[in-house]
């Protein structure tokens, strides 16, 4: 019979051993598998958007977002430490939804409304792009699945391990894989990491990192006026903007160096 002390020791050992990322690996959500699943889902999104005539491949909005994407991609590749090369892809979808997201392996999706309604500058587009690319580069989806797997394991052990269920609940955690990056909010700590990483990435690519602050200020105003799907999955607040301001000097140095190249 598993008591609470035994469960605590087991979970502490698992976390100490490798953390949430390896929990995802144990559950079958390794980097290669997640990237392959993401590529399949992205391709399905493209096919559906083509059928619905919502795939944007020619508007001025598309050209602007794609130009930022192409300019930032090589710098993102330089930062890839996942052990698997990314096949970066971009889809711009015609929609009144103000949102953008990334899925594992570098599959980026922008909705036209976030550019057009918020009247983003190219630098502000780069702030969103850098933020999303950082989520992918740091495998935040994998961290979420690992955390969910760990929670499911605890529930499974606590409620039914003695009955032979074991860690079967890991499977239900993996079912989230199809939704990862497509609207599920990341934790505050992962959002903060994406903020900082995005600042540095956009600066490396020659985009003014101060635009990250103006972006979130605009988004907060939009949220107060009419609500925003983007803010439902990318929470913005004054502390977050303050934290980005604190990291601006370091990002500005990178930006200044990039402008001299």
Secondary structure by P-SEA (a helix, b strand, c coil): cccaaaaaaaaaaaaaaccaaaaaaaacccaaaaaaaaaaaaaaaaaaaaaacccccccaaaaaaaaaaaaaaaaaaaacccccccbbbbbbbbccccccccccccbbbbbccccccccccaaaaaaaaaaaaaaaaaaaaaaaaaaaaaaaaaaaaacccccccccccccccccccccccccccccaaaaaaaaaaaaaaaaaaccccaaaaaaaaaaaaaaacccccccccccccaaaaaaaaaaaaaaaaaaaaaaac
